[in-house]
Amino acid sequence: MQAVNFFFVNALLFASLIAVVGVPVLYVTQPSTEDGQKESRRKIYSIAAVWLVLVFATGIVSALV
């Protein structure tokens, strides 16, 4: 179980790093067209969703360990 917990904690750390670096880069590089902005927002929302799932998974696994 500790190996699974280790995996989730490191995945959360990596996702946090991508969110901290990736979200500002996606905001800065947004195209001026509406379609380009929708694509950038979709990527940002995907990063946030993955991060949130990892937070919940890490909490659940930590409670079991």
Biopython code that builds the backbone (N, CA, C, O; Angstrom):
import numpy as np
from Bio.PDB.StructureBuilder import StructureBuilder

atoms = [
    (1, "MET", "N", (0.818, -1.201, 0.000)),
    (1, "MET", "CA", (0.000, 0.000, 0.000)),
    (1, "MET", "C", (0.859, 1.261, 0.000)),
    (1, "MET", "O", (0.479, 2.281, -0.574)),
    (2, "GLN", "N", (2.005, 1.183, 0.639)),
    (2, "GLN", "CA", (2.851, 2.367, 0.658)),
    (2, "GLN", "C", (3.380, 2.703, -0.725)),
    (2, "GLN", "O", (3.597, 3.874, -1.036)),
    (3, "ALA", "N", (3.589, 1.692, -1.557)),
    (3, "ALA", "CA", (4.041, 1.945, -2.928)),
    (3, "ALA", "C", (2.962, 2.663, -3.724)),
    (3, "ALA", "O", (3.260, 3.556, -4.517)),
    (4, "VAL", "N", (1.707, 2.276, -3.513)),
    (4, "VAL", "CA", (0.593, 2.954, -4.195)),
    (4, "VAL", "C", (0.486, 4.395, -3.708)),
    (4, "VAL", "O", (0.294, 5.314, -4.504)),
    (5, "ASN", "N", (0.609, 4.585, -2.405)),
    (5, "ASN", "CA", (0.577, 5.932, -1.845)),
    (5, "ASN", "C", (1.728, 6.773, -2.385)),
    (5, "ASN", "O", (1.542, 7.944, -2.716)),
    (6, "PHE", "N", (2.907, 6.183, -2.474)),
    (6, "PHE", "CA", (4.071, 6.872, -3.029)),
    (6, "PHE", "C", (3.808, 7.304, -4.468)),
    (6, "PHE", "O", (4.154, 8.418, -4.863)),
    (7, "PHE", "N", (3.194, 6.414, -5.251)),
    (7, "PHE", "CA", (2.861, 6.733, -6.637)),
    (7, "PHE", "C", (1.903, 7.920, -6.717)),
    (7, "PHE", "O", (2.133, 8.845, -7.495)),
    (8, "PHE", "N", (0.833, 7.905, -5.924)),
    (8, "PHE", "CA", (-0.150, 8.979, -5.976)),
    (8, "PHE", "C", (0.420, 10.312, -5.491)),
    (8, "PHE", "O", (0.106, 11.364, -6.046)),
    (9, "VAL", "N", (1.244, 10.265, -4.471)),
    (9, "VAL", "CA", (1.848, 11.500, -3.961)),
    (9, "VAL", "C", (2.777, 12.107, -5.005)),
    (9, "VAL", "O", (2.766, 13.320, -5.214)),
    (10, "ASN", "N", (3.581, 11.274, -5.662)),
    (10, "ASN", "CA", (4.471, 11.792, -6.704)),
    (10, "ASN", "C", (3.701, 12.260, -7.930)),
    (10, "ASN", "O", (4.084, 13.246, -8.559)),
    (11, "ALA", "N", (2.623, 11.569, -8.278)),
    (11, "ALA", "CA", (1.791, 12.016, -9.398)),
    (11, "ALA", "C", (1.157, 13.369, -9.078)),
    (11, "ALA", "O", (1.062, 14.234, -9.949)),
    (12, "LEU", "N", (0.725, 13.552, -7.830)),
    (12, "LEU", "CA", (0.155, 14.833, -7.419)),
    (12, "LEU", "C", (1.198, 15.935, -7.461)),
    (12, "LEU", "O", (0.906, 17.052, -7.887)),
    (13, "LEU", "N", (2.402, 15.632, -7.024)),
    (13, "LEU", "CA", (3.480, 16.608, -7.075)),
    (13, "LEU", "C", (3.787, 17.011, -8.514)),
    (13, "LEU", "O", (3.965, 18.194, -8.803)),
    (14, "PHE", "N", (3.849, 16.042, -9.408)),
    (14, "PHE", "CA", (4.125, 16.317, -10.810)),
    (14, "PHE", "C", (2.994, 17.120, -11.445)),
    (14, "PHE", "O", (3.252, 18.053, -12.205)),
    (15, "ALA", "N", (1.741, 16.768, -11.142)),
    (15, "ALA", "CA", (0.601, 17.513, -11.680)),
    (15, "ALA", "C", (0.584, 18.942, -11.148)),
    (15, "ALA", "O", (0.211, 19.868, -11.868)),
    (16, "SER", "N", (0.981, 19.126, -9.904)),
    (16, "SER", "CA", (1.055, 20.475, -9.342)),
    (16, "SER", "C", (2.112, 21.300, -10.051)),
    (16, "SER", "O", (1.905, 22.482, -10.328)),
    (17, "LEU", "N", (3.240, 20.680, -10.342)),
    (17, "LEU", "CA", (4.294, 21.376, -11.071)),
    (17, "LEU", "C", (3.815, 21.776, -12.468)),
    (17, "LEU", "O", (4.065, 22.896, -12.913)),
    (18, "ILE", "N", (3.139, 20.878, -13.148)),
    (18, "ILE", "CA", (2.607, 21.202, -14.477)),
    (18, "ILE", "C", (1.575, 22.320, -14.374)),
    (18, "ILE", "O", (1.543, 23.207, -15.227)),
    (19, "ALA", "N", (0.741, 22.292, -13.355)),
    (19, "ALA", "CA", (-0.266, 23.340, -13.204)),
    (19, "ALA", "C", (0.376, 24.695, -12.917)),
    (19, "ALA", "O", (-0.054, 25.714, -13.459)),
    (20, "VAL", "N", (1.401, 24.711, -12.068)),
    (20, "VAL", "CA", (2.055, 25.968, -11.711)),
    (20, "VAL", "C", (2.778, 26.563, -12.913)),
    (20, "VAL", "O", (2.780, 27.781, -13.096)),
    (21, "VAL", "N", (3.390, 25.718, -13.728)),
    (21, "VAL", "CA", (4.127, 26.211, -14.887)),
    (21, "VAL", "C", (3.218, 26.337, -16.105)),
    (21, "VAL", "O", (3.311, 27.314, -16.847)),
    (22, "GLY", "N", (2.346, 25.363, -16.316)),
    (22, "GLY", "CA", (1.565, 25.296, -17.546)),
    (22, "GLY", "C", (0.447, 26.307, -17.656)),
    (22, "GLY", "O", (0.222, 26.849, -18.738)),
    (23, "VAL", "N", (-0.256, 26.578, -16.581)),
    (23, "VAL", "CA", (-1.400, 27.480, -16.654)),
    (23, "VAL", "C", (-0.978, 28.908, -17.034)),
    (23, "VAL", "O", (-1.597, 29.494, -17.922)),
    (24, "PRO", "N", (0.037, 29.484, -16.407)),
    (24, "PRO", "CA", (0.445, 30.817, -16.852)),
    (24, "PRO", "C", (0.949, 30.834, -18.303)),
    (24, "PRO", "O", (0.712, 31.796, -19.034)),
    (25, "VAL", "N", (1.642, 29.768, -18.714)),
    (25, "VAL", "CA", (2.122, 29.701, -20.099)),
    (25, "VAL", "C", (0.937, 29.641, -21.055)),
    (25, "VAL", "O", (0.947, 30.301, -22.094)),
    (26, "LEU", "N", (-0.080, 28.858, -20.716)),
    (26, "LEU", "CA", (-1.256, 28.788, -21.581)),
    (26, "LEU", "C", (-2.002, 30.115, -21.624)),
    (26, "LEU", "O", (-2.534, 30.480, -22.672)),
    (27, "TYR", "N", (-2.054, 30.843, -20.518)),
    (27, "TYR", "CA", (-2.706, 32.153, -20.530)),
    (27, "TYR", "C", (-1.932, 33.160, -21.374)),
    (27, "TYR", "O", (-2.533, 33.951, -22.101)),
    (28, "VAL", "N", (-0.622, 33.135, -21.285)),
    (28, "VAL", "CA", (0.197, 34.100, -22.022)),
    (28, "VAL", "C", (0.155, 33.815, -23.520)),
    (28, "VAL", "O", (0.152, 34.744, -24.328)),
    (29, "THR", "N", (0.122, 32.551, -23.890)),
    (29, "THR", "CA", (0.193, 32.191, -25.303)),
    (29, "THR", "C", (-1.175, 32.017, -25.948)),
    (29, "THR", "O", (-1.272, 31.426, -27.024)),
    (30, "GLN", "N", (-2.231, 32.516, -25.320)),
    (30, "GLN", "CA", (-3.565, 32.385, -25.906)),
    (30, "GLN", "C", (-3.653, 33.170, -27.204)),
    (30, "GLN", "O", (-3.230, 34.324, -27.269)),
    (31, "PRO", "N", (-4.208, 32.539, -28.245)),
    (31, "PRO", "CA", (-4.457, 33.291, -29.470)),
    (31, "PRO", "C", (-5.598, 34.280, -29.253)),
    (31, "PRO", "O", (-6.384, 34.141, -28.316)),
    (32, "SER", "N", (-5.677, 35.261, -30.115)),
    (32, "SER", "CA", (-6.698, 36.294, -29.941)),
    (32, "SER", "C", (-8.068, 35.835, -30.430)),
    (32, "SER", "O", (-9.070, 36.484, -30.132)),
    (33, "THR", "N", (-8.134, 34.736, -31.169)),
    (33, "THR", "CA", (-9.429, 34.266, -31.655)),
    (33, "THR", "C", (-10.173, 33.524, -30.555)),
    (33, "THR", "O", (-9.568, 32.993, -29.623)),
    (34, "GLU", "N", (-11.472, 33.496, -30.676)),
    (34, "GLU", "CA", (-12.313, 32.848, -29.672)),
    (34, "GLU", "C", (-12.089, 31.338, -29.652)),
    (34, "GLU", "O", (-12.101, 30.724, -28.586)),
    (35, "ASP", "N", (-11.884, 30.737, -30.825)),
    (35, "ASP", "CA", (-11.653, 29.287, -30.872)),
    (35, "ASP", "C", (-10.347, 28.913, -30.180)),
    (35, "ASP", "O", (-10.281, 27.901, -29.483)),
    (36, "GLY", "N", (-9.317, 29.717, -30.367)),
    (36, "GLY", "CA", (-8.041, 29.454, -29.717)),
    (36, "GLY", "C", (-8.128, 29.600, -28.216)),
    (36, "GLY", "O", (-7.489, 28.856, -27.473)),
    (37, "GLN", "N", (-8.921, 30.562, -27.771)),
    (37, "GLN", "CA", (-9.087, 30.745, -26.332)),
    (37, "GLN", "C", (-9.857, 29.576, -25.720)),
    (37, "GLN", "O", (-9.568, 29.155, -24.601)),
    (38, "LYS", "N", (-10.836, 29.056, -26.460)),
    (38, "LYS", "CA", (-11.576, 27.902, -25.955)),
    (38, "LYS", "C", (-10.668, 26.698, -25.806)),
    (38, "LYS", "O", (-10.788, 25.947, -24.839)),
    (39, "GLU", "N", (-9.759, 26.505, -26.755)),
    (39, "GLU", "CA", (-8.816, 25.388, -26.688)),
    (39, "GLU", "C", (-7.889, 25.529, -25.481)),
    (39, "GLU", "O", (-7.621, 24.550, -24.784)),
    (40, "SER", "N", (-7.401, 26.743, -25.235)),
    (40, "SER", "CA", (-6.530, 26.969, -24.081)),
    (40, "SER", "C", (-7.280, 26.757, -22.772)),
    (40, "SER", "O", (-6.739, 26.176, -21.831)),
    (41, "ARG", "N", (-8.500, 27.218, -22.712)),
    (41, "ARG", "CA", (-9.300, 27.012, -21.493)),
    (41, "ARG", "C", (-9.561, 25.537, -21.259)),
    (41, "ARG", "O", (-9.534, 25.073, -20.119)),
    (42, "ARG", "N", (-9.817, 24.790, -22.337)),
    (42, "ARG", "CA", (-10.059, 23.361, -22.201)),
    (42, "ARG", "C", (-8.826, 22.664, -21.635)),
    (42, "ARG", "O", (-8.953, 21.766, -20.802)),
    (43, "LYS", "N", (-7.643, 23.064, -22.073)),
    (43, "LYS", "CA", (-6.412, 22.478, -21.539)),
    (43, "LYS", "C", (-6.238, 22.823, -20.064)),
    (43, "LYS", "O", (-5.851, 21.974, -19.260)),
    (44, "ILE", "N", (-6.526, 24.073, -19.718)),
    (44, "ILE", "CA", (-6.403, 24.497, -18.319)),
    (44, "ILE", "C", (-7.394, 23.735, -17.438)),
    (44, "ILE", "O", (-7.042, 23.306, -16.339)),
    (45, "TYR", "N", (-8.625, 23.565, -17.912)),
    (45, "TYR", "CA", (-9.614, 22.818, -17.139)),
    (45, "TYR", "C", (-9.215, 21.347, -17.007)),
    (45, "TYR", "O", (-9.465, 20.726, -15.974)),
    (46, "SER", "N", (-8.601, 20.794, -18.041)),
    (46, "SER", "CA", (-8.136, 19.405, -17.970)),
    (46, "SER", "C", (-7.040, 19.249, -16.926)),
    (46, "SER", "O", (-7.041, 18.287, -16.158)),
    (47, "ILE", "N", (-6.105, 20.193, -16.897)),
    (47, "ILE", "CA", (-5.039, 20.160, -15.885)),
    (47, "ILE", "C", (-5.645, 20.245, -14.487)),
    (47, "ILE", "O", (-5.230, 19.519, -13.584)),
    (48, "ALA", "N", (-6.624, 21.127, -14.309)),
    (48, "ALA", "CA", (-7.260, 21.285, -13.000)),
    (48, "ALA", "C", (-8.026, 20.024, -12.605)),
    (48, "ALA", "O", (-8.011, 19.634, -11.437)),
    (49, "ALA", "N", (-8.691, 19.389, -13.558)),
    (49, "ALA", "CA", (-9.450, 18.172, -13.254)),
    (49, "ALA", "C", (-8.528, 17.027, -12.850)),
    (49, "ALA", "O", (-8.821, 16.293, -11.906)),
    (50, "VAL", "N", (-7.421, 16.876, -13.561)),
    (50, "VAL", "CA", (-6.455, 15.821, -13.203)),
    (50, "VAL", "C", (-5.891, 16.083, -11.815)),
    (50, "VAL", "O", (-5.743, 15.155, -11.019)),
    (51, "TRP", "N", (-5.578, 17.332, -11.521)),
    (51, "TRP", "CA", (-5.035, 17.676, -10.211)),
    (51, "TRP", "C", (-6.048, 17.359, -9.110)),
    (51, "TRP", "O", (-5.683, 16.804, -8.074)),
    (52, "LEU", "N", (-7.311, 17.708, -9.328)),
    (52, "LEU", "CA", (-8.342, 17.472, -8.324)),
    (52, "LEU", "C", (-8.554, 15.978, -8.086)),
    (52, "LEU", "O", (-8.702, 15.549, -6.942)),
    (53, "VAL", "N", (-8.570, 15.191, -9.144)),
    (53, "VAL", "CA", (-8.720, 13.742, -8.993)),
    (53, "VAL", "C", (-7.545, 13.167, -8.210)),
    (53, "VAL", "O", (-7.726, 12.304, -7.351)),
    (54, "LEU", "N", (-6.342, 13.649, -8.510)),
    (54, "LEU", "CA", (-5.174, 13.157, -7.776)),
    (54, "LEU", "C", (-5.217, 13.552, -6.304)),
    (54, "LEU", "O", (-4.773, 12.785, -5.449)),
    (55, "VAL", "N", (-5.741, 14.726, -5.997)),
    (55, "VAL", "CA", (-5.879, 15.131, -4.591)),
    (55, "VAL", "C", (-6.822, 14.172, -3.863)),
    (55, "VAL", "O", (-6.515, 13.714, -2.762)),
    (56, "PHE", "N", (-7.965, 13.870, -4.473)),
    (56, "PHE", "CA", (-8.909, 12.949, -3.847)),
    (56, "PHE", "C", (-8.328, 11.544, -3.727)),
    (56, "PHE", "O", (-8.480, 10.896, -2.692)),
    (57, "ALA", "N", (-7.661, 11.070, -4.781)),
    (57, "ALA", "CA", (-7.079, 9.728, -4.745)),
    (57, "ALA", "C", (-5.990, 9.631, -3.684)),
    (57, "ALA", "O", (-5.900, 8.627, -2.978)),
    (58, "THR", "N", (-5.169, 10.660, -3.569)),
    (58, "THR", "CA", (-4.128, 10.658, -2.554)),
    (58, "THR", "C", (-4.730, 10.667, -1.151)),
    (58, "THR", "O", (-4.233, 9.982, -0.257)),
    (59, "GLY", "N", (-5.780, 11.426, -0.958)),
    (59, "GLY", "CA", (-6.449, 11.447, 0.344)),
    (59, "GLY", "C", (-7.054, 10.111, 0.713)),
    (59, "GLY", "O", (-6.965, 9.680, 1.863)),
    (60, "ILE", "N", (-7.668, 9.453, -0.254)),
    (60, "ILE", "CA", (-8.277, 8.147, 0.003)),
    (60, "ILE", "C", (-7.218, 7.095, 0.305)),
    (60, "ILE", "O", (-7.343, 6.325, 1.257)),
    (61, "VAL", "N", (-6.180, 7.072, -0.516)),
    (61, "VAL", "CA", (-5.114, 6.085, -0.306)),
    (61, "VAL", "C", (-4.389, 6.353, 1.011)),
    (61, "VAL", "O", (-4.023, 5.413, 1.717)),
    (62, "SER", "N", (-4.180, 7.609, 1.345)),
    (62, "SER", "CA", (-3.512, 7.930, 2.614)),
    (62, "SER", "C", (-4.340, 7.496, 3.811)),
    (62, "SER", "O", (-3.794, 7.087, 4.836)),
    (63, "ALA", "N", (-5.643, 7.583, 3.685)),
    (63, "ALA", "CA", (-6.506, 7.153, 4.782)),
    (63, "ALA", "C", (-6.444, 5.636, 4.951)),
    (63, "ALA", "O", (-6.617, 5.133, 6.061)),
    (64, "LEU", "N", (-6.202, 4.910, 3.877)),
    (64, "LEU", "CA", (-6.153, 3.446, 3.955)),
    (64, "LEU", "C", (-4.811, 2.941, 4.461)),
    (64, "LEU", "O", (-4.720, 1.828, 4.980)),
    (65, "VAL", "N", (-3.765, 3.755, 4.314)),
    (65, "VAL", "CA", (-2.427, 3.287, 4.705)),
    (65, "VAL", "C", (-2.229, 3.387, 6.171)),
    (65, "VAL", "O", (-1.161, 3.037, 6.675)),
]
sb = StructureBuilder()
sb.init_structure("model")
sb.init_model(0)
sb.init_chain("A")
sb.init_seg("    ")
for serial, (resi, resn, name, xyz) in enumerate(atoms, 1):
    if name == "N":
        sb.init_residue(resn, " ", resi, " ")
    sb.init_atom(name, np.array(xyz, "f"), 0.0, 1.0, " ", f" {name:<3s}", serial, name[0])
structure = sb.get_structure()
